[in-house]
Amino acid sequence: METILIIEDDAALASGLCRALTSEDRTLQSCGKIREARRILREAQPDLVILDVNLPDGSGFDFLGEIKGKGAVPVILLTANDMETDIVAGLEAGADDYITKPFSLAVLRARVNTQLRRKKETESRTEARWESGRYRFLFDRMEYLVEGTPVELSKNEQKLLRILVENEGRIVKRETLIDRIWTDGAEYVDENALSVTVKRLRDKLAAGEWIETVYGTGYRWVKQHG
């Protein structure tokens, strides 16, 4: 299911955009202020953002930088100003497309579809991800979902998880995990640190049945089916 966030303070326009872009495999969210948008983006990253340049509590250009700093989500800017300098400024700030008001909904739909298609193509080529059953791990974005709910992992927990799922069904030795997780040049790492990290990861992901301890050897992410 694709998700699109519309940040537009004109309630009538935002409602019209939601109606025009909603489909069976797509959901829309809208808000009229940057403060509200920040809250939404903290909870989950959408597949696309449509961002008005002029908002009551700040500049869309400035907020664009915030969005781009947190991930690779495509952003289409909306503005009533068709000055070439503003268009260039928006694109140089990281916008993926730029549409001036008034605009055709058909054209907007086409551009939205283009951005979403490009995003899927890019992800399929480059993004490190792992999905199975109730889990969806997007390593490049540092997004870890359990039944659709985001889970916050520490850097070491992220490293451990990636090693385990990339070796799904295979035992990874304790010494291998220690060498690959603690790569800061420390001469000595207490082996208990690995046990603690494994326990925290199990608890956060509710993965007691999936992260298996192979006593005297290491750990294994049990191969899942379905």
ABEGO torsion letter per residue (X at the ends): XBBBBBBBABAAAAAAAAAAABBAABBBBBBABAAAAAAAAAABBBABBBBBABBAAEBAAAAAAAAAAAEABBBBBBBABABAAAAAAAAAAGBABBBBOBBBAAAAAAAAAAAAAAAAAAAAAABBBBBBEABBBBAAAGBBBBGGBBBBBBAAAAAAAAAAAAABGBBBBAAAAAAAABAAGBABBBAAAAAAAAAAAAAAAGAAAABBBBBGAEBBBBBBBX
